[in-house]
Amino acid sequence: MQIPEQVRKLFEQRPLMYLATVDGSGMPNVVPMLQYWWFNDDTMVIGDLFMKATRANVQANGRVCISACGKGNEAFKLRGTASYETSGPAYDLANGELHRGSPDKDFRGVVVFRVTEVYDAAKGPDAGRLLVRVGEPPADS
């Protein structure tokens, strides 16, 4: 299945997003992010201006989770895998977006996040419900 349209639209509005990683000992690291864009149907690119622990964790194990909420009662959590890149199409896309507002800056690199699961994170009885496993056929097919 694909990422639901309402999820894509929420992230396209670019609310403050929280990016979570974990180190080798299991210690979580969560940081707020504003510099992110959809790269393709199931992949997001997140710009690195100041990452230290996040970059190290992604390079070590690639385990990533992000979460954001809209102005109403909509909120989503996305899990997946990530890599850290300092060149290539994902880096170029993010750097091009950065240059629109800050032409004198460059990202140090980017986190390329491939979404594998989407969860409802809004308050209420469906909180925590798995909405889709990305790339799998629908349950009724």
DSSP file (Angstrom, degrees, kcal/mol; ACC not computed):
  #  RESIDUE AA STRUCTURE BP1 BP2  ACC     N-H-->O    O-->H-N    N-H-->O    O-->H-N    TCO  KAPPA ALPHA  PHI   PSI    X-CA   Y-CA   Z-CA
    1    1 A M              0   0    0      0, 0.0   134,-2.8     0, 0.0   135,-0.3   0.000 360.0 360.0 360.0 161.4    0.0    0.0    0.0
    2    2 A Q        -     0   0    0    132,-0.2    40,-0.1   133,-0.1     3,-0.1  -0.563 360.0 -82.8 -98.6 165.4    1.0    3.6   -0.4
    3    3 A I        -     0   0    0     38,-0.4    -1,-0.1    -2,-0.2     5,-0.1  -0.524  59.2-104.2 -64.6 127.7    1.2    6.3    2.2
    4    4 A P    >>  -     0   0    0      0, 0.0     4,-2.0     0, 0.0     3,-0.8  -0.215  23.5-121.6 -57.5 145.2   -2.3    7.7    2.7
    5    5 A E  H 3> S+     0   0    0      1,-0.3     4,-2.8     2,-0.2     5,-0.2   0.859 111.0  57.1 -58.0 -39.3   -3.0   11.1    1.0
    6    6 A Q  H 3> S+     0   0    0      1,-0.2     4,-1.7     2,-0.2    -1,-0.3   0.822 107.2  50.2 -65.1 -28.3   -3.9   12.8    4.3
    7    7 A V  H <> S+     0   0    0     -3,-0.8     4,-2.1     2,-0.2    -2,-0.2   0.937 111.3  47.0 -71.2 -48.2   -0.5   11.8    5.7
    8    8 A R  H  X S+     0   0    0     -4,-2.0     4,-2.1     1,-0.2    -2,-0.2   0.922 112.4  50.8 -58.1 -44.6    1.4   13.2    2.7
    9    9 A K  H  X S+     0   0    0     -4,-2.8     4,-1.2     1,-0.2    -1,-0.2   0.898 106.8  53.7 -63.6 -40.7   -0.7   16.4    2.9
   10   10 A L  H >< S+     0   0    0     -4,-1.7     3,-0.7     1,-0.2     4,-0.3   0.950 112.7  43.1 -58.4 -48.6    0.0   16.9    6.5
   11   11 A F  H >< S+     0   0    0     -4,-2.1     3,-1.1     1,-0.2    -1,-0.2   0.800 107.1  61.0 -70.5 -27.1    3.8   16.6    6.0
   12   12 A E  H 3< S+     0   0    0     -4,-2.1    -1,-0.2     1,-0.3    -2,-0.2   0.762  95.8  61.6 -68.3 -23.6    3.6   18.8    2.9
   13   13 A Q  T << S-     0   0    0     -4,-1.2    -1,-0.3    -3,-0.7    -2,-0.2   0.598 107.6-136.0 -75.1 -10.8    2.2   21.6    5.2
   14   14 A R    <   +     0   0    0     -3,-1.1    -3,-0.1    -4,-0.3    -2,-0.1   0.895  33.7 176.7  58.9  51.9    5.6   21.3    6.9
   15   15 A P        -     0   0    0      0, 0.0     2,-0.2     0, 0.0    -1,-0.1  -0.323  50.9 -72.0 -70.7 167.3    4.6   21.4   10.6
   16   16 A L        -     0   0    0     53,-0.1    53,-0.5    16,-0.1     2,-0.3  -0.462  61.1-159.4 -58.6 126.4    7.3   20.9   13.2
   17   17 A M  E     -A   33   0A   0     16,-2.5    16,-3.2    -2,-0.2     2,-0.5  -0.841  11.4-137.0-113.1 147.8    8.2   17.3   12.9
   18   18 A Y  E     -AB  32  67A   0     49,-2.9    49,-1.7    -2,-0.3     2,-0.6  -0.935  14.7-160.1-109.0 126.4   10.0   15.1   15.5
   19   19 A L  E     -AB  31  66A   0     12,-2.9    12,-2.2    -2,-0.5     2,-0.4  -0.917   8.9-167.0-108.8 119.6   12.7   12.8   14.3
   20   20 A A  E     +AB  30  65A   0     45,-3.5    45,-2.0    -2,-0.6     2,-0.3  -0.903  12.7 165.1-113.2 135.8   13.6    9.9   16.6
   21   21 A T  E     -AB  29  64A   0      8,-2.7     8,-2.5    -2,-0.4     2,-0.4  -0.809  22.4-139.0-132.1 175.9   16.6    7.7   16.3
   22   22 A V  E     -A   28   0A   0     41,-0.5    41,-0.3    -2,-0.3    39,-0.1  -0.999  11.0-135.9-141.1 142.1   18.3    5.2   18.7
   23   23 A D    >   -     0   0    0      4,-2.2     3,-1.9    -2,-0.4    34,-0.1  -0.304  40.7 -87.9 -90.1-179.4   21.9    4.5   19.5
   24   24 A G  T 3  S+     0   0    0      1,-0.3    -1,-0.1     2,-0.1    33,-0.0   0.712 126.6  52.1 -62.6 -23.1   23.6    1.1   19.9
   25   25 A S  T 3  S-     0   0    0      2,-0.1    -1,-0.3     3,-0.0    -3,-0.0   0.437 121.9-103.3 -93.3   1.0   22.8    0.9   23.6
   26   26 A G  S <  S+     0   0    0     -3,-1.9    -2,-0.1     1,-0.3     0, 0.0   0.495  70.9 147.8  92.7   4.1   19.1    1.6   23.0
   27   27 A M        -     0   0    0      1,-0.1    -4,-2.2    -5,-0.0    -1,-0.3  -0.623  42.6-134.1 -76.1 121.8   19.2    5.2   24.1
   28   28 A P  E     -A   22   0A   0      0, 0.0     2,-0.4     0, 0.0    -6,-0.2  -0.384  16.2-163.1 -75.8 155.5   16.6    7.3   22.1
   29   29 A N  E     -A   21   0A   0     -8,-2.5    -8,-2.7    -2,-0.1     2,-0.4  -0.980   8.4-177.1-137.5 122.3   17.4   10.6   20.6
   30   30 A V  E     +A   20   0A   0     -2,-0.4   -10,-0.2   -10,-0.2    36,-0.1  -0.986   4.6 173.7-126.7 131.2   14.5   12.9   19.5
   31   31 A V  E     -A   19   0A   0    -12,-2.2   -12,-2.9    -2,-0.4     2,-0.2  -0.986  31.7-116.1-136.1 145.7   14.9   16.3   17.7
   32   32 A P  E     -A   18   0A   0      0, 0.0     2,-0.4     0, 0.0   -14,-0.2  -0.574  35.1-168.4 -77.8 143.9   12.5   18.8   16.2
   33   33 A M  E     +A   17   0A   0    -16,-3.2   -16,-2.5    -2,-0.2     3,-0.1  -0.991  29.8 166.1-136.8 141.9   12.9   19.3   12.4
   34   34 A L        +     0   0    0     -2,-0.4     2,-1.2   -18,-0.2    -1,-0.1   0.483  65.9  82.3-122.3 -15.9   11.6   21.8    9.9
   35   35 A Q        +     0   0    0     12,-0.2    12,-2.7     2,-0.0     2,-0.3  -0.679  65.4 115.7 -97.3  83.3   13.9   21.1    6.9
   36   36 A Y  E     +C   46   0A   0     -2,-1.2     2,-0.3    10,-0.2    10,-0.2  -0.993  33.4 179.1-149.6 153.1   12.3   18.1    5.2
   37   37 A W  E     -C   45   0A   0      8,-2.2     8,-3.1    -2,-0.3     2,-0.3  -0.986  38.0 -98.6-149.9 152.4   10.6   17.2    1.9
   38   38 A W  E     -C   44   0A   0     -2,-0.3     6,-0.3     6,-0.2     3,-0.1  -0.621  30.8-174.0 -70.4 133.0    9.0   14.3    0.2
   39   39 A F  E     -     0   0A   0      4,-3.3     2,-0.2    -2,-0.3     5,-0.2   0.803  65.5 -28.7 -96.1 -40.5   11.6   12.8   -2.2
   40   40 A N  E >  S-C   43   0A   0      3,-1.6     3,-0.6     0, 0.0    -1,-0.3  -0.804  92.6 -54.4-155.5-161.9    9.3   10.2   -3.8
   41   41 A D  T 3  S+     0   0    0      1,-0.2   -38,-0.4    -2,-0.2     3,-0.0   0.788 132.7  12.2 -59.8 -31.7    6.2    8.2   -3.0
   42   42 A D  T 3  S+     0   0    0    -40,-0.1    73,-2.8    92,-0.0     2,-0.4   0.215 112.6  83.2-131.8  16.0    7.6    6.6    0.2
   43   43 A T  E <   -CD  40 114A   0     -3,-0.6    -4,-3.3    71,-0.2    -3,-1.6  -0.977  49.3-167.1-132.1 136.0   10.8    8.5    1.0
   44   44 A M  E     -CD  38 113A   0     69,-2.9    69,-3.0    -2,-0.4     2,-0.4  -0.885  12.1-145.9-115.7 148.7   11.4   11.7    2.8
   45   45 A V  E     -CD  37 112A   0     -8,-3.1    -8,-2.2    -2,-0.3     2,-0.5  -0.968  11.9-164.5-117.3 133.3   14.7   13.7    2.8
   46   46 A I  E     -CD  36 111A   0     65,-2.5    65,-2.8    -2,-0.4   -10,-0.2  -0.970  18.0-128.3-123.1 122.4   15.6   15.6    6.0
   47   47 A G  E     - D   0 110A   0    -12,-2.7     2,-0.6    -2,-0.5    63,-0.2  -0.425  12.1-146.1 -76.7 142.4   18.3   18.2    5.9
   48   48 A D  E     + D   0 109A   0     61,-2.3    60,-2.8     1,-0.2    61,-0.8  -0.915  37.9 145.0-111.1 108.2   21.3   18.2    8.3
   49   49 A L  S    S+     0   0    0     -2,-0.6    -1,-0.2    58,-0.2    57,-0.1   0.706  89.6   4.8-100.8 -34.4   22.6   21.6    9.4
   50   50 A F  S    S+     0   0    0     57,-0.0    -2,-0.1    58,-0.0    57,-0.0   0.260  85.1 143.5-136.5  11.6   23.6   20.7   13.0
   51   51 A M        +     0   0    0      1,-0.2    -3,-0.0     2,-0.1    57,-0.0  -0.300   2.8 146.6 -65.3 137.7   23.0   16.9   13.5
   52   52 A K  S  > S+     0   0    0      3,-0.0     4,-2.4    -2,-0.0     5,-0.2   0.457  77.8  27.6-126.5 -71.5   25.4   15.0   15.7
   53   53 A A  H  > S+     0   0    0      2,-0.2     4,-2.8     1,-0.2     5,-0.2   0.900 123.0  53.1 -63.0 -41.1   23.7   12.2   17.6
   54   54 A T  H  > S+     0   0    0      2,-0.2     4,-2.6     1,-0.2     5,-0.2   0.946 110.8  46.2 -60.0 -48.6   21.0   11.8   14.9
   55   55 A R  H  > S+     0   0    0      1,-0.2     4,-2.5     2,-0.2    -1,-0.2   0.927 113.8  48.6 -59.9 -46.1   23.7   11.5   12.1
   56   56 A A  H  X S+     0   0    0     -4,-2.4     4,-1.9     1,-0.2    -1,-0.2   0.907 112.6  48.3 -62.0 -42.7   25.7    9.0   14.2
   57   57 A N  H  X>S+     0   0    0     -4,-2.8     4,-2.6     2,-0.2     5,-1.0   0.919 111.8  48.3 -66.0 -43.6   22.6    6.9   15.0
   58   58 A V  H  X5S+     0   0    0     -4,-2.6     4,-0.8     1,-0.2    -2,-0.2   0.928 113.4  47.9 -62.2 -44.3   21.4    6.8   11.4
   59   59 A Q  H  <5S+     0   0    0     -4,-2.5    -1,-0.2    -5,-0.2    -2,-0.2   0.839 114.3  48.2 -64.9 -32.1   24.8    5.8   10.2
   60   60 A A  H  <5S-     0   0    0     -4,-1.9    -2,-0.2    -5,-0.2    -1,-0.2   0.895 138.8 -11.7 -77.6 -40.9   25.0    3.1   12.9
   61   61 A N  H  <5S-     0   0    0     -4,-2.6    -3,-0.2   -39,-0.1    -2,-0.2   0.549  72.0-132.8-142.5 -11.4   21.7    1.4   12.5
   62   62 A G     << +     0   0    0     -5,-1.0    20,-1.6    -4,-0.8     2,-0.6   0.631  51.6 147.4  68.0  13.8   19.3    3.3   10.2
   63   63 A R  E     + E   0  81A   0     -6,-0.4   -41,-0.5   -41,-0.3     2,-0.3  -0.754  20.5 166.8 -88.2 121.3   16.3    3.0   12.6
   64   64 A V  E     -BE  21  80A   0     16,-1.8    16,-2.1    -2,-0.6     2,-0.3  -0.977  21.3-179.4-139.0 146.6   14.1    6.1   12.4
   65   65 A C  E     -BE  20  79A   0    -45,-2.0   -45,-3.5    -2,-0.3     2,-0.3  -0.989   9.7-170.5-140.7 137.7   10.6    7.2   13.5
   66   66 A I  E     -BE  19  78A   0     12,-2.7    12,-2.8    -2,-0.3     2,-0.3  -0.916   2.1-174.2-126.6 157.4    9.0   10.6   12.8
   67   67 A S  E     +BE  18  77A   0    -49,-1.7   -49,-2.9    -2,-0.3     2,-0.3  -0.995   7.9 164.1-150.1 145.3    5.9   12.2   14.1
   68   68 A A  E     - E   0  76A   0      8,-1.8     8,-2.3    -2,-0.3     2,-0.3  -0.982  17.3-149.7-154.3 157.7    3.9   15.4   13.4
   69   69 A C  E     - E   0  75A   0    -53,-0.5     6,-0.3    -2,-0.3   -53,-0.1  -0.962  11.5-137.0-132.2 152.9    0.5   16.8   14.1
   70   70 A G        -     0   0    0      4,-3.3   -60,-0.0    -2,-0.3   -59,-0.0  -0.169  39.6 -88.7 -93.0-170.4   -1.8   19.2   12.2
   71   71 A K  S    S+     0   0    0     -2,-0.1    -1,-0.0     2,-0.1    -2,-0.0   0.756 112.8  42.9 -75.3 -24.9   -3.9   22.0   13.5
   72   72 A G  S    S-     0   0    0      2,-0.1    -2,-0.0     0, 0.0     0, 0.0   0.262 121.6 -62.1 -92.7-138.3   -6.9   19.8   14.1
   73   73 A N  S    S+     0   0    0     49,-0.1     2,-0.5    -4,-0.1    50,-0.1   0.109  93.9 116.7 -99.7  20.9   -6.9   16.4   15.6
   74   74 A E        +     0   0    0     48,-0.1    -4,-3.3    47,-0.1     2,-0.3  -0.785  30.3 153.9 -97.8 134.5   -4.8   14.7   13.0
   75   75 A A  E     -E   69   0A   0     -2,-0.5    46,-3.0    -6,-0.3    47,-0.8  -0.982  17.0-167.5-153.1 143.9   -1.4   13.3   13.9
   76   76 A F  E     -EF  68 120A   0     -8,-2.3    -8,-1.8    -2,-0.3     2,-0.4  -0.969  12.8-153.5-137.9 150.6    0.7   10.5   12.4
   77   77 A K  E     -EF  67 119A   0     42,-2.0    42,-3.1    -2,-0.3     2,-0.4  -0.991  14.9-165.2-121.1 131.6    3.7    8.5   13.3
   78   78 A L  E     -EF  66 118A   0    -12,-2.8   -12,-2.7    -2,-0.4     2,-0.3  -0.973   2.4-167.7-120.5 129.6    5.9    7.0   10.5
   79   79 A R  E     +EF  65 117A   0     38,-2.3    37,-3.2    -2,-0.4    38,-1.9  -0.817  27.5 111.9-111.0 155.2    8.5    4.3   11.0
   80   80 A G  E     -EF  64 115A   0    -16,-2.1   -16,-1.8    -2,-0.3     2,-0.3  -0.976  56.1 -66.4 175.8-159.9   11.1    3.2    8.6
   81   81 A T  E     -EF  63 114A   0     33,-1.8    33,-3.1    -2,-0.3     2,-0.3  -0.856  39.9-166.9-120.7 154.5   14.8    2.9    7.7
   82   82 A A  E     - F   0 113A   0    -20,-1.6     2,-0.3    -2,-0.3    31,-0.2  -0.956  12.3-162.5-142.3 157.8   17.2    5.6    6.8
   83   83 A S  E     - F   0 112A   0     29,-1.6    29,-2.9    -2,-0.3     2,-0.5  -0.905  23.3-125.2-130.7 163.4   20.6    6.3    5.4
   84   84 A Y  E     - F   0 111A   0     -2,-0.3     2,-0.4    27,-0.2    27,-0.2  -0.953  30.7-177.0-113.5 127.5   22.8    9.4    5.6
   85   85 A E  E     - F   0 110A   0     25,-2.6    25,-2.5    -2,-0.5     3,-0.1  -0.949  25.9-173.8-129.1 145.0   24.0   10.9    2.3
   86   86 A T  S    S+     0   0    0     -2,-0.4     2,-0.3    23,-0.2    -1,-0.1   0.298  78.3  17.8-116.3   5.7   26.3   13.8    1.5
   87   87 A S  S    S+     0   0    0     23,-0.1     4,-0.3     0, 0.0     3,-0.2  -0.962  83.1  69.9-161.4 170.3   25.8   13.8   -2.3
   88   88 A G  S  > S-     0   0    0     -2,-0.3     4,-2.6     1,-0.2     5,-0.2  -0.447  92.6 -45.4 105.7-179.3   23.3   12.5   -4.9
   89   89 A P  H  > S+     0   0    0      0, 0.0     4,-2.3     0, 0.0    -1,-0.2   0.852 132.3  49.5 -60.2 -40.4   19.7   13.3   -5.9
   90   90 A A  H  > S+     0   0    0     -3,-0.2     4,-2.2     2,-0.2     5,-0.2   0.925 113.7  46.5 -66.6 -43.1   18.2   13.4   -2.4
   91   91 A Y  H  > S+     0   0    0     -4,-0.3     4,-2.8     1,-0.2     5,-0.2   0.919 112.3  51.2 -62.1 -43.9   21.0   15.7   -1.2
   92   92 A D  H  X S+     0   0    0     -4,-2.6     4,-2.3     2,-0.2    -2,-0.2   0.894 108.9  50.9 -62.4 -40.8   20.6   17.9   -4.3
   93   93 A L  H  X S+     0   0    0     -4,-2.3     4,-2.0     2,-0.2    -1,-0.2   0.955 114.1  43.4 -61.3 -50.3   16.8   18.2   -3.8
   94   94 A A  H  X S+     0   0    0     -4,-2.2     4,-2.5     1,-0.2    -2,-0.2   0.914 114.2  49.7 -63.7 -44.0   17.2   19.3   -0.1
   95   95 A N  H  X S+     0   0    0     -4,-2.8     4,-2.4     1,-0.2    -1,-0.2   0.885 108.7  53.5 -64.5 -37.8   20.1   21.7   -0.9
   96   96 A G  H  X S+     0   0    0     -4,-2.3     4,-0.8    -5,-0.2    -1,-0.2   0.904 110.2  47.6 -61.6 -41.4   18.0   23.2   -3.7
   97   97 A E  H >X S+     0   0    0     -4,-2.0     3,-0.8     1,-0.2     4,-0.6   0.908 111.3  50.7 -65.6 -41.9   15.2   23.8   -1.3
   98   98 A L  H >X S+     0   0    0     -4,-2.5     4,-2.5     1,-0.2     3,-1.0   0.898 104.0  58.7 -61.1 -40.8   17.5   25.3    1.3
   99   99 A H  H 3< S+     0   0    0     -4,-2.4    -1,-0.2     1,-0.2    -2,-0.2   0.718  90.5  71.9 -65.3 -21.0   19.0   27.7   -1.3
  100  100 A R  H << S+     0   0    0     -3,-0.8    -1,-0.2    -4,-0.8    -2,-0.2   0.898 118.2  17.4 -60.8 -39.0   15.6   29.2   -1.9
  101  101 A G  H << S+     0   0    0     -3,-1.0    -2,-0.2    -4,-0.6    -1,-0.2   0.681 141.1  29.1-104.6 -23.1   15.7   30.9    1.5
  102  102 A S    ><  +     0   0    0     -4,-2.5     3,-2.0    -5,-0.2    -1,-0.2  -0.642  60.6 173.0-139.4  77.2   19.4   30.7    2.3
  103  103 A P  T 3  S+     0   0    0      0, 0.0    -4,-0.1     0, 0.0    -1,-0.1   0.669  79.4  58.6 -64.4 -14.9   21.5   30.7   -0.9
  104  104 A D  T 3  S+     0   0    0     -5,-0.0     2,-0.3     2,-0.0    -5,-0.1   0.430  95.8  78.9 -93.7   1.0   24.7   31.0    1.1
  105  105 A K    <   -     0   0    0     -3,-2.0     2,-0.3    -7,-0.1    -3,-0.1  -0.783  54.8-169.2-111.1 154.1   24.1   27.8    3.1
  106  106 A D        -     0   0    0     -2,-0.3     2,-0.2   -57,-0.1   -11,-0.0  -0.988  28.2-113.0-133.6 145.6   24.6   24.1    2.3
  107  107 A F        -     0   0    0     -2,-0.3   -58,-0.2   -16,-0.2     3,-0.1  -0.513  15.4-138.4 -70.6 146.1   23.4   21.1    4.2
  108  108 A R  S    S-     0   0    0    -60,-2.8     2,-0.3     1,-0.3    -1,-0.1   0.806  77.5 -47.0 -70.1 -30.3   26.2   18.9    5.7
  109  109 A G  E     -D   48   0A   0    -61,-0.8   -61,-2.3   -18,-0.1     2,-0.3  -0.945  60.8-109.1-179.2-173.3   24.2   15.9    4.5
  110  110 A V  E     -DF  47  85A   0    -25,-2.5   -25,-2.6    -2,-0.3     2,-0.6  -0.989  13.8-128.9-140.4 149.3   20.7   14.5    4.5
  111  111 A V  E     -DF  46  84A   0    -65,-2.8   -65,-2.5    -2,-0.3     2,-0.8  -0.889  22.5-154.0 -92.3 122.9   18.8   11.7    6.2
  112  112 A V  E     -DF  45  83A   0    -29,-2.9   -29,-1.6    -2,-0.6     2,-0.6  -0.891  15.4-165.9-102.1 108.2   17.0    9.7    3.5
  113  113 A F  E     -DF  44  82A   0    -69,-3.0   -69,-2.9    -2,-0.8     2,-0.7  -0.856  10.4-162.0-107.2 113.7   14.1    8.1    5.3
  114  114 A R  E     -DF  43  81A   0    -33,-3.1   -33,-1.8    -2,-0.6     2,-0.3  -0.859  20.5-135.6 -96.5 117.6   12.1    5.3    3.6
  115  115 A V  E     + F   0  80A   0    -73,-2.8   -35,-0.3    -2,-0.7     3,-0.1  -0.534  32.7 165.4 -74.8 130.7    8.7    4.9    5.3
  116  116 A T  E     +     0   0A   0    -37,-3.2    18,-1.4     1,-0.3     2,-0.3   0.615  66.3  26.1-115.2 -24.5    7.7    1.3    6.0
  117  117 A E  E     -GF 133  79A   0    -38,-1.9   -38,-2.3    16,-0.3     2,-0.4  -0.999  58.6-160.0-143.6 143.8    4.8    1.8    8.4
  118  118 A V  E     -GF 132  78A   0     14,-2.4    13,-3.3    -2,-0.3    14,-1.4  -0.992  14.6-172.7-125.6 130.4    2.2    4.6    9.1
  119  119 A Y  E     -GF 130  77A   0    -42,-3.1   -42,-2.0    -2,-0.4     2,-0.5  -0.893  29.4-115.2-121.6 149.6    0.3    4.9   12.4
  120  120 A D  E     + F   0  76A   0      9,-2.6     8,-3.1    -2,-0.3   -44,-0.3  -0.720  32.6 175.3 -76.0 127.7   -2.5    7.1   13.6
  121  121 A A        +     0   0    0    -46,-3.0   -45,-0.3    -2,-0.5    -1,-0.1   0.235  37.1 117.0-120.0  11.6   -1.1    9.2   16.4
  122  122 A A  S    S-     0   0    0    -47,-0.8   -48,-0.1     1,-0.1   -49,-0.1  -0.437  75.0 -95.4 -77.9 154.7   -4.2   11.4   17.1
  123  123 A K  S    S+     0   0    0     -2,-0.1     3,-0.2   -50,-0.1    -1,-0.1  -0.352  83.4  60.9 -66.0 150.3   -5.9   11.3   20.4
  124  124 A G  S >  S-     0   0    0      1,-0.1     3,-1.6    -3,-0.1     0, 0.0  -0.708 103.6 -44.0 124.5-175.5   -8.9    9.0   20.6
  125  125 A P  T 3  S+     0   0    0      0, 0.0    -1,-0.1     0, 0.0    -2,-0.1   0.696 129.6  53.9 -66.4 -20.2   -9.8    5.3   20.2
  126  126 A D  T >  S+     0   0    0     -3,-0.2     3,-2.5     2,-0.1    -6,-0.3   0.416  74.9 132.9 -94.2   2.8   -7.7    4.8   17.1
  127  127 A A  T <  S+     0   0    0     -3,-1.6    -6,-0.2     1,-0.3     3,-0.1  -0.305  77.2  14.6 -55.9 128.3   -4.5    6.2   18.6
  128  128 A G  T 3  S+     0   0    0     -8,-3.1    -1,-0.3     1,-0.3     2,-0.3   0.403  90.0 145.7  87.8  -2.6   -1.6    3.9   17.8
  129  129 A R    <   -     0   0    0     -3,-2.5    -9,-2.6    -9,-0.2     2,-0.4  -0.511  53.9-120.2 -73.4 131.5   -3.5    2.0   15.1
  130  130 A L  E     -G  119   0A   0     -2,-0.3   -11,-0.3   -11,-0.2     3,-0.1  -0.581  29.8-177.2 -68.4 123.1   -1.4    0.8   12.2
  131  131 A L  E     -     0   0A   0    -13,-3.3     2,-0.3    -2,-0.4   -12,-0.2   0.891  60.6 -13.0 -89.1 -47.7   -2.8    2.5    9.0
  132  132 A V  E     -G  118   0A   0    -14,-1.4   -14,-2.4  -131,-0.1     2,-0.6  -0.997  44.4-138.3-152.8 150.6   -0.6    0.9    6.4
  133  133 A R  E >   -G  117   0A   0     -2,-0.3     3,-1.7   -16,-0.2   -16,-0.3  -0.976  45.0-123.8-102.7 114.9    2.6   -1.1    5.8
  134  134 A V  T 3  S+     0   0    0    -18,-1.4  -132,-0.2    -2,-0.6   -92,-0.0  -0.367  90.1  18.1 -67.4 132.6    4.0    0.7    2.8
  135  135 A G  T 3  S+     0   0    0   -134,-2.8    -1,-0.3     1,-0.3  -133,-0.1   0.276  99.2 109.9  91.6 -10.3    4.7   -1.5   -0.2
  136  136 A E  S <  S-     0   0    0     -3,-1.7    -1,-0.3  -135,-0.3    -3,-0.1  -0.702  75.1-106.1 -94.3 150.0    2.4   -4.4    1.0
  137  137 A P        -     0   0    0      0, 0.0    -4,-0.1     0, 0.0    -1,-0.1  -0.363  48.5 -86.2 -68.0 155.0   -0.9   -5.1   -0.7
  138  138 A P    >   -     0   0    0      0, 0.0     3,-1.7     0, 0.0    -6,-0.0  -0.235  38.6-113.5 -57.9 152.4   -4.1   -4.1    1.0
  139  139 A A  T 3  S+     0   0    0      1,-0.3     0, 0.0     2,-0.1     0, 0.0   0.770 113.8  54.2 -61.0 -28.1   -5.4   -6.7    3.5
  140  140 A D  T 3         0   0    0      1,-0.2    -1,-0.3     0, 0.0     0, 0.0   0.354 360.0 360.0 -92.1   8.3   -8.5   -7.4    1.4
  141  141 A S    <         0   0    0     -3,-1.7    -1,-0.2     0, 0.0    -2,-0.1   0.475 360.0 360.0 -94.2 360.0   -6.7   -8.2   -1.8
